[in-house]
Amino acid sequence: MSDLTKQPADEETAAAGEPVAEAPQPAADATQPAAVDPRLLVREQGFAGYLNDFKRRVRGGELGSLPVVIGLIVIAIVFQVKNSSFLSADSLANIGVYTSGLGIMAVGIVFVLLLGEIDLSVGSVAGVGAAVWAVLSVTHGVNDWLAVLLAVVAGVIIGTLHGFFFAKIGVPAFVVTLAGFLGWSGLQIWMMGNEGSINTPSGSVVESLTGYYFEDKAAGYGLALVAVLAYAASQLLDSKRRKTAALPSRPLSEILLRTGVVAVLSFAVAYVLNEPEGARGLPLALVLFLAVLVIADFVVRRTAYGRQIFAVGGNAEAARRAGINVNKIRISVFAISGMLAAFGGLFIASLSGGATKNLGSGNTLMNVIAAAVIGGTSLFGGRGKIWSALLGMLVIQSIQQGLNLLGMASEIQYMITGAVLLAAVVIDSVSRRTQKTAGRT
């Protein structure tokens, strides 16, 4: 009699309260090594275990930021060979400043992508934010700081409105934000009036966003030191928490190596921004961008709210059954996206010399979404990191800066950026497929 035939009889016997004999287990083969949980390799074998774990992750499709980092290295080498001024102080400062505004907007897009949704309105919301500040501060003489605050609040209100229609009414986010893209563009043009532009006053807060540099060398080196110490402390605290919970943790040697790499990169950037002839110092725009990244990363990785975002993005229905207020999470995420879009719009106004009726149009939306995706955030939701906004914007701005130094036309920049974006999406799709095959979805 087959096992399938025996199974019902065994269940009936058990239901009657009679003991059921267990099938004999095969004896362990002494010649075979004991199976080891791959997650314990880092803790048990030090760097050798870490290397094996890294290979396992790559084979399983868990590439992380590896393709982006390799891409940045290749971009830097190619353009530096073509033009020796690519890694100069002035060039790096320009990359940092021009990365900041769009990068802040990309952080908001990362939040939305973690939900598995999209926000097509960020460009027009940026334009509205800049228009609100310009009209209030320049035209009506409102206090500059208050005008900046009200511009950001306007972005929060717009994002909340998008989230309401998406979460409460059930309109797809694509449609809601596409309608917002059109509607807020019209509001922006109406606010700017017949002239169509309002110049940024000299010495204003918005002008300082991208025009101010910390000339004191202590600022650049101090920020590098703070970054290194904060990173080391974060790694040590995380390792301590994992050990307390009896979970695998990184060995001290690996933490020291990682901290050393961060220190070399941080102080190298500080040196280039401060020491060479013609260096202007540390840009305020870069400091603000890094502050937004650190705060957003803390919210996403270290708070219950951040874990709920990942849960909703991974499986909204499962999150709902787990007691998470899905509608609240969705509305708040779109509010964050609107807030950061409006804040980023102020940086764009600072760079362009004022608010215009066309601010936020053109390739703004493309670059913002491309930065989040190129940096490693999945378009399918539930997977990504806040720092992908920085990595993606560095790739895009490095390509643009390098092509500008080589005198390439803008259409070439569009084609190359499009190709990089397609490559990033292909890598993401292949990675997800590989993880499904490996059973790690």
C-alpha positions as CSV (number, residue, x, y, z in Angstrom):
1,M,0.0,0.0,0.0
2,S,1.4,3.4,-0.9
3,D,2.2,6.2,1.6
4,L,-0.8,8.2,0.3
5,T,-3.1,5.3,1.1
6,K,-1.6,4.9,4.6
7,Q,-1.8,8.6,5.5
8,P,-5.6,8.8,6.2
9,A,-5.5,5.7,8.3
10,D,-2.8,7.2,10.4
11,E,-4.7,10.4,10.9
12,E,-7.8,8.4,12.0
13,T,-5.8,6.4,14.5
14,A,-4.4,9.6,15.9
15,A,-7.8,11.2,16.1
16,A,-9.0,8.1,18.1
17,G,-6.3,8.8,20.7
18,E,-4.1,5.9,19.8
19,P,-0.4,6.4,19.5
20,V,1.0,6.5,16.0
21,A,4.4,5.0,15.3
22,E,6.8,7.5,13.9
23,A,8.7,6.6,10.7
24,P,12.3,5.7,11.5
25,Q,14.7,8.6,10.8
26,P,17.8,7.9,8.7
27,A,21.0,7.8,10.7
28,A,23.3,10.8,10.2
29,D,26.2,10.2,7.9
30,A,29.3,10.8,9.9
31,T,31.2,11.5,6.7
32,Q,29.0,14.5,5.7
33,P,29.7,17.9,7.4
34,A,27.0,19.3,9.5
35,A,24.8,21.9,7.8
36,V,25.6,25.4,8.8
37,D,23.1,28.2,8.5
38,P,24.6,30.6,5.9
39,R,23.6,33.6,8.1
40,L,26.1,32.4,10.8
41,L,29.1,32.4,8.5
42,V,30.0,36.0,9.2
43,R,30.0,35.4,12.9
44,E,31.8,32.0,12.9
45,Q,34.4,32.4,10.2
46,G,35.3,36.1,10.3
47,F,36.3,37.6,6.9
48,A,36.3,34.2,5.2
49,G,32.8,33.7,6.3
50,Y,31.9,37.2,5.2
51,L,33.4,36.5,1.8
52,N,31.4,33.3,1.5
53,D,28.2,35.1,2.6
54,F,28.9,37.8,0.0
55,K,29.3,35.3,-2.7
56,R,26.1,33.6,-1.6
57,R,24.2,36.8,-1.7
58,V,25.4,37.6,-5.2
59,R,24.5,34.2,-6.5
60,G,21.1,34.6,-4.9
61,G,20.5,37.9,-6.6
62,E,21.1,40.1,-3.6
63,L,23.3,42.6,-5.3
64,G,22.6,45.6,-3.2
65,S,24.5,48.7,-4.1
66,L,27.4,46.8,-5.8
67,P,26.4,47.6,-9.4
68,V,26.1,51.4,-8.6
69,V,29.4,51.5,-6.8
70,I,31.2,49.8,-9.6
71,G,29.5,52.1,-12.1
72,L,30.6,55.2,-10.2
73,I,34.2,53.9,-10.1
74,V,34.1,53.3,-13.9
75,I,32.6,56.7,-14.6
76,A,35.3,58.5,-12.5
77,I,38.1,56.6,-14.2
78,V,36.8,57.2,-17.7
79,F,36.1,60.9,-17.3
80,Q,39.3,61.5,-15.4
81,V,41.3,59.9,-18.2
82,K,39.4,62.0,-20.8
83,N,39.7,65.2,-18.8
84,S,42.0,65.6,-15.8
85,S,39.8,68.3,-14.2
86,F,36.9,65.9,-13.6
87,L,38.1,65.1,-10.0
88,S,39.2,68.7,-9.3
89,A,37.9,70.7,-6.4
90,D,35.6,72.8,-8.6
91,S,34.2,69.9,-10.4
92,L,33.4,67.9,-7.3
93,A,31.9,71.0,-5.7
94,N,29.6,71.4,-8.7
95,I,28.6,67.8,-8.5
96,G,27.8,68.1,-4.9
97,V,25.7,71.3,-5.3
98,Y,23.8,70.2,-8.4
99,T,23.2,66.8,-6.8
100,S,21.5,68.3,-3.7
101,G,18.2,69.7,-5.0
102,L,17.3,66.8,-7.2
103,G,18.7,64.4,-4.6
104,I,16.4,65.7,-1.9
105,M,13.5,65.2,-4.3
106,A,14.7,61.7,-5.0
107,V,14.6,60.8,-1.3
108,G,10.9,61.5,-1.4
109,I,10.5,59.3,-4.5
110,V,12.4,56.5,-2.6
111,F,9.7,56.6,0.1
112,V,7.0,56.3,-2.6
113,L,8.8,53.5,-4.4
114,L,9.1,51.5,-1.2
115,L,5.3,51.4,-1.3
116,G,5.4,50.1,-4.8
117,E,3.8,53.3,-6.2
118,I,5.0,56.3,-8.2
119,D,4.7,60.0,-7.9
120,L,4.7,61.9,-11.2
121,S,4.0,65.3,-9.7
122,V,7.3,66.0,-8.0
123,G,8.5,68.4,-10.7
124,S,5.4,70.6,-10.7
125,V,5.3,70.4,-6.8
126,A,8.8,71.7,-6.8
127,G,7.7,74.5,-9.1
128,V,4.8,75.4,-6.8
129,G,7.1,75.4,-3.8
130,A,9.5,77.8,-5.5
131,A,6.6,80.0,-6.6
132,V,5.0,80.2,-3.2
133,W,8.4,81.3,-1.7
134,A,9.0,83.9,-4.5
135,V,5.5,85.4,-4.4
136,L,5.4,85.6,-0.6
137,S,9.0,86.7,0.1
138,V,9.9,88.9,-3.0
139,T,6.5,90.2,-4.1
140,H,4.7,90.6,-0.8
141,G,7.7,91.1,1.5
142,V,7.0,88.2,3.9
143,N,9.8,87.2,6.1
144,D,12.2,85.0,4.1
145,W,12.4,82.2,6.6
146,L,8.6,82.2,7.0
147,A,8.2,82.1,3.2
148,V,10.5,79.1,3.0
149,L,8.5,77.3,5.7
150,L,5.2,78.1,4.0
151,A,6.6,76.8,0.7
152,V,7.5,73.5,2.3
153,V,4.1,73.3,4.0
154,A,2.5,73.8,0.6
155,G,4.3,70.7,-0.6
156,V,3.1,68.7,2.5
157,I,-0.5,69.8,1.7
158,I,-0.3,68.8,-1.9
159,G,1.3,65.5,-1.1
160,T,-1.4,64.8,1.5
161,L,-4.1,65.5,-1.0
162,H,-2.5,63.0,-3.5
163,G,-2.3,60.4,-0.7
164,F,-6.0,61.0,0.2
165,F,-7.3,60.4,-3.3
166,F,-5.0,57.3,-3.6
167,A,-5.6,55.7,-0.2
168,K,-9.2,56.8,0.6
169,I,-10.9,57.2,-2.7
170,G,-8.9,54.4,-4.5
171,V,-7.7,56.3,-7.5
172,P,-4.4,54.8,-8.7
173,A,-1.4,56.8,-7.7
174,F,-0.2,57.0,-11.3
175,V,-3.5,58.8,-12.3
176,V,-3.6,61.0,-9.1
177,T,0.0,62.3,-9.5
178,L,-0.3,62.6,-13.3
179,A,-3.4,64.8,-12.7
180,G,-1.3,66.7,-10.1
181,F,1.5,67.1,-12.5
182,L,-0.8,68.9,-14.9
183,G,-2.9,70.8,-12.3
184,W,0.0,72.1,-10.2
185,S,1.9,73.2,-13.3
186,G,-1.1,75.3,-14.1
187,L,-1.2,76.8,-10.6
188,Q,2.6,77.5,-10.8
189,I,2.1,79.4,-14.1
190,W,-0.8,81.3,-12.6
191,M,1.1,82.3,-9.5
192,M,4.1,83.6,-11.5
193,G,1.9,86.0,-13.4
194,N,2.5,87.7,-16.7
195,E,6.3,88.2,-16.2
196,G,6.8,84.4,-15.6
197,S,9.8,84.8,-13.3
198,I,10.9,86.3,-10.0
199,N,14.6,86.7,-9.4
200,T,16.2,85.6,-6.2
201,P,17.2,88.6,-4.0
202,S,20.9,88.9,-3.1
203,G,21.6,87.6,0.4
204,S,18.3,85.7,0.7
205,V,17.9,82.3,2.3
206,V,17.2,80.6,-1.0
207,E,20.2,82.1,-2.6
208,S,22.4,80.8,0.2
209,L,21.1,77.3,-0.3
210,T,23.5,76.7,-3.2
211,G,25.6,79.8,-3.1
212,Y,27.1,79.5,0.4
213,Y,30.4,77.7,1.1
214,F,32.1,77.0,4.4
215,E,35.5,78.5,3.7
216,D,36.9,77.4,7.0
217,K,38.7,74.1,6.5
218,A,37.6,73.0,9.9
219,A,34.1,72.7,8.6
220,G,34.9,70.1,5.9
221,Y,37.3,68.1,8.0
222,G,34.9,68.3,11.0
223,L,32.0,67.0,9.0
224,A,34.2,64.1,7.8
225,L,35.2,63.3,11.3
226,V,31.5,63.4,12.5
227,A,30.5,61.2,9.7
228,V,33.2,58.6,10.5
229,L,32.4,58.6,14.2
230,A,28.7,58.4,13.6
231,Y,29.1,55.5,11.2
232,A,31.4,53.6,13.6
233,A,29.0,54.2,16.5
234,S,26.1,53.0,14.4
235,Q,27.9,49.8,13.5
236,L,29.0,49.0,17.0
237,L,25.5,49.6,18.5
238,D,23.9,47.5,15.8
239,S,26.4,44.7,16.5
240,K,25.7,44.9,20.3
241,R,22.0,44.7,19.8
242,R,22.3,41.7,17.5
243,K,24.6,39.9,20.0
244,T,22.1,40.7,22.8
245,A,19.4,39.1,20.7
246,A,21.6,36.1,19.9
247,L,21.6,37.0,16.2
248,P,24.6,36.9,13.9
249,S,26.6,40.1,14.0
250,R,29.6,41.6,12.2
251,P,33.0,40.9,13.8
252,L,35.0,43.9,15.2
253,S,37.6,43.5,12.5
254,E,35.0,44.0,9.7
255,I,33.5,47.0,11.5
256,L,37.0,48.5,11.7
257,L,37.6,47.9,8.0
258,R,34.3,49.4,7.0
259,T,34.9,52.4,9.2
260,G,38.4,52.8,7.7
261,V,36.9,52.8,4.1
262,V,34.4,55.4,5.1
263,A,37.1,57.5,6.8
264,V,39.3,57.4,3.7
265,L,36.5,58.5,1.4
266,S,35.2,61.2,3.7
267,F,38.6,62.8,4.4
268,A,39.6,62.5,0.7
269,V,36.5,64.5,-0.3
270,A,37.2,67.0,2.5
271,Y,40.7,67.4,1.3
272,V,39.7,67.9,-2.4
273,L,37.1,70.5,-1.4
274,N,39.5,72.5,0.9
275,E,43.1,72.1,-0.1
276,P,43.7,72.6,-3.9
277,E,44.2,76.0,-5.3
278,G,40.8,77.6,-6.2
279,A,38.9,75.3,-3.7
280,R,35.8,77.1,-2.3
281,G,35.3,74.9,0.7
282,L,32.3,72.8,1.8
283,P,29.0,73.6,0.1
284,L,26.1,74.3,2.3
285,A,23.9,72.5,-0.2
286,L,25.8,69.2,0.3
287,V,25.5,69.5,4.1
288,L,21.7,69.9,3.9
289,F,21.4,67.0,1.5
290,L,23.4,64.8,3.8
291,A,21.3,65.9,6.7
292,V,18.1,64.9,4.8
293,L,19.6,61.6,4.0
294,V,20.6,60.8,7.6
295,I,17.2,61.8,9.0
296,A,15.3,59.9,6.3
297,D,17.5,56.8,6.7
298,F,17.0,56.8,10.5
299,V,13.2,57.0,10.0
300,V,13.1,54.2,7.5
301,R,15.5,51.8,9.2
302,R,15.2,52.6,12.9
303,T,11.6,53.3,13.6
304,A,8.4,51.3,13.6
305,Y,7.0,53.7,11.0
306,G,9.8,52.8,8.6
307,R,9.2,49.1,9.1
308,Q,5.5,49.7,8.4
309,I,6.4,51.3,5.1
310,F,8.3,48.2,4.0
311,A,5.5,46.0,5.2
312,V,2.9,47.9,3.2
313,G,5.1,47.9,0.1
314,G,5.8,44.2,0.4
315,N,2.2,43.1,0.9
316,A,-0.5,45.7,1.7
317,E,-3.1,43.1,2.6
318,A,-0.8,41.2,4.9
319,A,0.2,44.5,6.5
320,R,-3.5,45.4,7.0
321,R,-4.2,42.0,8.7
322,A,-1.2,42.6,10.9
323,G,-2.9,45.7,12.3
324,I,-1.0,48.4,10.3
325,N,-3.1,51.4,9.2
326,V,-2.3,51.1,5.5
327,N,-4.2,54.3,4.5
328,K,-2.3,56.3,7.1
329,I,1.0,55.0,5.9
330,R,0.2,55.8,2.2
331,I,-1.1,59.3,2.9
332,S,1.9,60.1,5.1
333,V,4.4,58.8,2.5
334,F,2.9,61.0,-0.3
335,A,3.0,63.9,2.2
336,I,6.7,63.3,2.7
337,S,7.2,63.2,-1.1
338,G,5.5,66.5,-1.5
339,M,7.4,68.1,1.3
340,L,10.8,67.1,-0.1
341,A,9.7,68.0,-3.6
342,A,8.9,71.6,-2.5
343,F,12.2,71.8,-0.5
344,G,14.1,70.6,-3.5
345,G,12.4,73.2,-5.7
346,L,14.0,75.9,-3.5
347,F,17.4,74.5,-4.4
348,I,16.5,74.5,-8.1
349,A,15.4,78.2,-7.8
350,S,18.6,79.0,-6.0
351,L,20.7,77.4,-8.8
352,S,18.7,79.0,-11.6
353,G,18.7,82.5,-10.0
354,G,14.9,82.6,-9.2
355,A,11.5,81.0,-9.6
356,T,10.1,80.7,-13.1
357,K,7.0,79.3,-14.6
358,N,9.1,76.5,-16.1
359,L,10.9,75.5,-12.9
360,G,10.6,71.7,-12.4
361,S,9.7,70.9,-16.0
362,G,12.0,69.4,-18.6
363,N,14.0,66.4,-17.4
364,T,13.5,67.1,-13.7
365,L,11.0,64.3,-13.1
366,M,13.0,61.9,-15.2
367,N,16.2,62.6,-13.3
368,V,14.6,62.3,-9.9
369,I,12.9,59.0,-10.6
370,A,16.0,57.7,-12.4
371,A,18.2,58.5,-9.4
372,A,16.1,56.5,-7.0
373,V,15.9,53.5,-9.4
374,I,19.6,53.6,-10.5
375,G,20.6,53.8,-6.9
376,G,19.0,50.5,-6.2
377,T,15.4,51.1,-5.0
378,S,13.1,48.5,-6.6
379,L,10.2,49.7,-8.7
380,F,8.2,46.7,-7.4
381,G,8.0,48.0,-3.8
382,G,9.3,46.7,-0.4
383,R,13.0,46.9,-1.2
384,G,15.4,49.8,-1.2
385,K,17.5,52.2,0.8
386,I,17.4,55.9,1.3
387,W,21.0,56.2,0.3
388,S,20.1,55.0,-3.1
389,A,19.0,58.6,-3.8
390,L,22.6,59.8,-3.2
391,L,24.2,57.0,-5.3
392,G,21.7,57.5,-8.2
393,M,22.2,61.2,-8.3
394,L,25.9,60.9,-8.1
395,V,25.8,58.6,-11.2
396,I,23.5,61.0,-13.1
397,Q,25.3,64.2,-12.2
398,S,28.8,62.6,-12.7
399,I,27.7,61.6,-16.2
400,Q,26.4,65.1,-16.9
401,Q,29.5,66.8,-15.4
402,G,31.8,64.6,-17.4
403,L,30.0,65.1,-20.7
404,N,29.9,68.9,-20.1
405,L,33.7,68.9,-19.6
406,L,34.0,67.0,-22.8
407,G,31.7,69.4,-24.6
408,M,29.0,66.8,-25.4
409,A,25.5,67.9,-26.4
410,S,22.6,67.5,-24.1
411,E,20.9,65.0,-26.3
412,I,23.9,62.6,-25.7
413,Q,23.4,63.1,-21.9
414,Y,19.7,62.1,-22.3
415,M,20.6,58.9,-24.2
416,I,23.3,57.8,-21.8
417,T,21.1,58.5,-18.7
418,G,18.3,56.6,-20.3
419,A,20.6,53.6,-21.0
420,V,21.8,53.7,-17.4
421,L,18.2,53.8,-16.1
422,L,17.2,50.8,-18.3
423,A,20.3,48.9,-17.1
424,A,19.3,49.5,-13.5
425,V,15.7,48.3,-14.1
426,V,17.0,45.2,-15.9
427,I,19.4,44.4,-13.0
428,D,16.5,44.8,-10.5
429,S,14.2,42.5,-12.5
430,V,16.9,39.9,-13.0
431,S,17.8,40.2,-9.3
432,R,14.2,39.6,-8.2
433,R,13.9,36.6,-10.6
434,T,17.1,35.1,-9.2
435,Q,15.9,35.6,-5.6
436,K,12.6,33.8,-6.5
437,T,14.6,30.9,-8.0
438,A,16.8,30.8,-4.8
439,G,13.6,30.9,-2.6
440,R,14.5,34.1,-0.9
441,T,11.5,36.4,-1.8
